[in-house]
């Protein structure tokens, strides 16, 4: 059985249309079982650069402004994704509400070529090699670049509490294979592979990405004393397996808070700050 590269839905061998999005099989968003592997390396420590060596016929798309360099034979074009005007406008709307730019930049090479990408602040780059129909969910603003076979969508947080207090808001980014997608986030990364029903508690805002099979929720930290004086806020994000979870050691908001001229003292949060954090998360 193959998969639609437009929405990731399974397509029966005899089907002429995708049951998920209605696109004809064999069109620009037809069925596929795999994407050609991407030749890449990630170099550096906390200011990493992803170096991609394109073969003739390969195409990738990137968030605007993330390219560092390219060889002269790599051609680029800025455009909205989608085959029709409606799809282009819908894709632009999705990217806007996830914090990404309105347009995407597409790259292809005439002959072998190389191109490099990097994030806008110190952090790590993580590559996800997704099979057909496989999806990952990432924090807003995480997208760096991907193969053109990767579908970029919006993932809505299903749990009301997670949307209000989870540090990520109600909107997350969802990427569906086949192909390779690259994301960027702050600090260093720690990866966990959760077994079924295994739970990991994470400071809100520190979640980079997780498999679609992982359940994302929010829990109160415990007693009032711990909540007010523990320095971690009132809530923790809880991730329940099975699946992979990637956590970052530094968020952009933490970095801003530490570099703010008016900041005094350590990382402690006052009782008043903990209470006000119910309505506005620092992370």
QUIHULIN-V916677 format. One record per helix or strand of 3 or more residues. SS is the DSSP state (hx for helix, st for strand). FROM is the first residue (numbers start at 1). TO is the last residue. If there is no record, write none. Layout:
SS:FROM:TO  SS:FROM:TO
//
This chain:
st:2:4  st:39:43  st:49:54  st:59:63  st:67:70  st:74:79  hx:85:97  st:104:109  st:113:117  st:123:130  st:135:138  st:143:147  st:151:156  hx:160:165  st:171:176  st:179:186  st:189:194  st:199:203  st:207:211  st:215:220  hx:224:229  st:235:240  st:243:248  hx:252:259  hx:271:276
//
